[in-house]
Amino acid sequence: MRRSTVARPDNFAACEHTFLPLNRLEVHPTIQRRFDEARAQRLAEKFDPDFFGEIAVIKRNGAYLVVDGQHRKWAATKALGADQLVPCRVYDGAAMDTPRLAAVFVGLNDAKKLQPIDLYKQRCRAGDQAALGIKGVLAKFGLVIDQTRKPGVVQSVTACFSVYRAGAGAVLFTRTIALLHTAWDGKPDAYHHSLIRGTALVLEHYGSGIDDKALAHKMSSEGEPDGFLGMARTIAKATPCSVDRAMAQRIVNLYNKGKSIGRLAPLTEEK
């Protein structure tokens, strides 16, 4: 096994660059993105050692755990066999706790195409304040972020971050999720990204001029969330504008429906 240990200043994580056999590498149980076999198969079919780079590995209790490179590991095994030696960057497991390891994973993948849900989960493990804030708000309503489309699941990670990081931050995000939870909890698409962004846009624009309970009741009375989304998409095509903006206008129109006082001005006007 070839090995070259690199001495580094104290402000760099100690690591060594070495070659390890593929059959000695195990995928870390939590610090990884979801495995995509189709992607791994594509890598195997056009495998080129010159494009391999290094697999990031943490050594812990005698085991070598892959924290970045599981798809390349799979592809190399398929193309070259499990005994093949591959270049690895090995971190000392005793010197890295889970939050720091997750932060390394995020940093290594910063320039790569990483699925938002994978990135969110690792940011939570790394102690990222925005990710933990989102997770905490959702937990208050019995919700979690995941890939599966089912009740109690929010798939719209990017929308959550965009609202949470808006001017009112956690307050606006909490109010948005609370309203959608009141309107459609348990319904698929209740937390669709356009519903999250459109609702947040209305709440931020009109502030205390909105009666949240009354609005949630009207939205619920309109039927299922997917029907509400369908109407917003129709508005977006006719205007034209983004679906998020059309969703916001749809919510304003619904709120004003049947009201003689307390009506909201058109969204395009100043508050």
C-alpha positions in Angstrom: 0.0 0.0 0.0 1.5 3.4 -1.0 1.2 6.1 1.5 2.4 9.7 1.9 1.6 11.4 5.1 1.4 15.2 4.7 2.3 17.5 7.5 0.0 20.4 7.8 -0.3 23.6 9.9 -2.5 23.3 13.0 -5.4 25.1 11.4 -5.8 22.3 8.8 -7.4 19.0 9.6 -4.7 16.3 9.8 -5.1 13.7 7.1 -3.1 11.3 5.0 -3.2 10.6 1.3 -3.0 6.8 0.7 -4.2 4.0 -1.5 -6.7 1.5 0.0 -8.4 -1.5 -1.5 -12.0 -1.0 -2.3 -13.1 -4.0 -0.2 -11.7 -2.3 2.9 -14.0 0.8 2.4 -17.4 0.9 4.0 -20.0 3.7 3.4 -20.5 5.9 6.4 -24.1 5.2 7.8 -25.1 8.9 8.1 -22.6 11.2 6.5 -23.5 10.6 2.9 -26.0 11.5 0.2 -28.7 9.0 -0.8 -27.2 6.3 -3.0 -28.3 6.6 -6.7 -27.5 3.3 -8.4 -28.4 4.7 -11.9 -25.8 7.4 -11.4 -23.2 4.9 -10.1 -23.9 2.7 -13.1 -23.3 5.6 -15.5 -19.9 6.2 -13.8 -19.0 2.6 -14.1 -19.8 2.5 -17.8 -17.5 5.4 -18.6 -15.0 4.7 -15.8 -11.7 6.5 -16.2 -9.1 6.3 -13.4 -7.8 9.8 -14.4 -11.1 11.3 -13.4 -11.4 9.4 -10.1 -9.8 12.0 -7.7 -9.7 10.9 -4.1 -12.4 9.3 -1.9 -12.8 11.0 1.4 -12.5 8.5 4.3 -12.6 8.6 8.0 -10.7 6.0 10.0 -12.6 5.0 13.1 -12.0 1.9 15.3 -10.0 0.2 12.5 -12.7 0.7 9.9 -12.5 3.0 6.8 -15.8 4.8 6.4 -16.5 6.7 3.1 -17.9 10.2 3.7 -17.6 11.4 0.1 -17.3 9.1 -2.9 -19.6 6.2 -2.5 -20.7 6.4 -6.1 -17.1 6.4 -7.3 -16.4 3.5 -5.0 -19.3 1.5 -6.5 -18.3 2.3 -10.0 -14.6 1.4 -9.5 -15.6 -1.9 -7.9 -17.8 -2.7 -10.9 -15.2 -1.7 -13.4 -12.0 -2.9 -11.7 -12.9 -5.4 -9.0 -13.0 -5.2 -5.2 -9.2 -5.7 -4.8 -8.4 -2.6 -6.7 -6.4 0.1 -4.7 -7.8 3.6 -5.0 -6.6 6.9 -3.8 -8.1 8.1 -0.5 -7.9 11.1 1.7 -8.1 9.6 5.2 -9.2 11.7 8.2 -8.5 10.7 11.8 -11.8 9.7 13.3 -10.6 10.4 16.9 -10.1 14.1 15.9 -13.5 14.6 14.3 -17.0 14.5 15.9 -20.1 14.1 13.8 -20.9 17.8 13.4 -17.4 18.5 12.2 -17.5 15.5 9.8 -20.8 16.6 8.4 -19.4 20.1 7.9 -16.5 18.5 6.0 -19.0 16.6 3.8 -20.9 19.9 3.0 -17.6 21.6 2.2 -16.4 18.9 -0.1 -19.7 18.9 -1.9 -20.1 22.7 -2.1 -19.1 22.8 -5.8 -21.0 19.5 -6.7 -24.6 19.0 -7.5 -26.0 17.9 -4.2 -29.7 17.2 -3.6 -31.2 19.8 -1.3 -32.5 17.2 1.1 -29.1 15.6 1.4 -27.5 19.0 2.0 -30.2 19.9 4.6 -29.6 16.7 6.6 -25.9 17.2 6.7 -26.3 20.8 7.7 -28.4 19.7 10.6 -25.7 17.3 11.7 -23.1 20.0 11.3 -25.1 22.4 13.6 -26.1 24.9 10.9 -28.4 27.4 12.6 -30.8 27.9 9.7 -31.2 24.1 9.1 -31.7 23.5 12.8 -34.2 26.4 13.0 -36.2 24.9 10.1 -36.1 21.5 11.6 -37.3 22.9 15.0 -40.2 24.8 13.5 -41.4 21.8 11.5 -41.2 19.6 14.5 -43.6 21.8 16.4 -46.2 20.7 13.8 -45.2 17.1 13.7 -43.5 17.6 10.3 -40.2 16.4 8.9 -38.2 17.0 5.7 -37.9 14.0 3.5 -38.0 12.8 -0.1 -41.2 10.8 0.2 -44.5 12.4 -0.8 -46.8 11.6 2.1 -48.7 13.3 5.0 -46.4 14.9 7.6 -43.6 15.3 5.1 -42.2 18.5 3.6 -40.2 18.0 0.4 -39.7 21.6 -0.4 -36.3 22.2 1.2 -35.3 25.1 -1.0 -38.6 26.9 -0.3 -38.1 26.4 3.4 -34.7 28.0 3.4 -35.8 30.9 1.2 -38.6 31.8 3.6 -36.6 31.2 6.7 -33.9 33.5 5.5 -36.3 36.3 4.5 -36.5 39.5 6.4 -38.7 38.1 9.2 -36.8 34.8 9.3 -38.1 32.2 11.7 -41.2 34.3 12.6 -42.4 34.4 9.0 -41.5 30.7 8.4 -43.4 29.6 11.5 -46.4 31.6 10.6 -46.4 30.2 7.0 -46.2 26.6 8.1 -48.8 27.2 10.8 -51.3 28.5 8.3 -50.7 25.7 5.8 -50.9 23.2 8.7 -54.3 24.6 9.8 -55.6 24.6 6.2 -54.5 21.2 4.9 -52.6 19.1 7.5 -52.4 15.5 6.4 -53.0 16.3 2.7 -50.4 15.5 0.0 -48.9 18.7 -1.4 -50.0 20.8 1.6 -46.4 22.1 1.8 -45.7 22.3 -1.9 -42.9 24.9 -2.6 -45.3 27.3 -4.4 -47.7 27.1 -1.5 -44.9 27.8 1.0 -43.4 30.7 -1.0 -46.8 32.2 -2.1 -48.2 32.1 1.4 -45.1 33.6 2.9 -45.2 36.4 0.3 -48.7 37.3 1.3 -48.0 37.2 5.0 -44.8 39.3 4.7 -46.5 41.8 2.4 -49.7 42.4 4.4 -48.4 41.5 7.9 -51.0 41.9 10.7 -53.6 42.9 8.1 -54.2 39.1 7.5 -56.4 37.0 9.8 -54.5 33.8 9.6 -57.3 31.5 10.8 -59.9 33.0 8.5 -57.5 32.7 5.5 -56.7 29.0 6.4 -60.4 28.2 6.6 -61.0 29.8 3.2 -58.0 27.9 1.7 -59.2 24.6 3.2 -62.8 25.2 1.9 -61.4 25.5 -1.7 -60.6 21.7 -1.7 -57.4 19.8 -2.0 -54.0 21.6 -2.2 -53.4 20.2 -5.7 -56.5 21.9 -7.0 -55.3 25.2 -5.4 -52.0 24.7 -7.1 -53.7 24.1 -10.4 -55.5 27.4 -10.3 -52.3 29.2 -9.5 -50.6 27.6 -12.5 -53.5 28.7 -14.7 -53.1 32.3 -13.4 -49.3 32.1 -14.0 -49.8 31.1 -17.7 -52.4 33.8 -18.3 -50.6 36.7 -16.6 -47.7 35.6 -17.2 -45.8 35.5 -14.0 -44.1 32.9 -11.7 -46.3 30.2 -10.1 -45.2 31.5 -6.7 -46.4 35.0 -7.5 -49.6 33.7 -9.0 -50.1 31.6 -5.9 -49.8 34.8 -3.8 -52.4 36.6 -6.0 -54.7 33.6 -5.7 -54.5 33.7 -1.9 -55.2 37.5 -1.9 -58.2 37.0 -4.2 -59.6 34.3 -2.0 -59.1 36.3 1.2 -61.0 39.2 -0.3 -63.8 37.0 -1.6 -67.1 37.9 0.1 -65.5 40.7 2.2 -66.9 44.2 2.2 -64.5 45.6 4.8 -60.9 44.6 5.6 -60.2 43.8 1.9 -56.5 43.6 0.9 -55.2 45.9 -1.8 -53.8 44.2 -4.9 -50.5 42.6 -4.2 -48.8 44.9 -6.8 -49.7 48.0 -4.7 -47.9 49.3 -1.6 -49.2 48.1 1.7 
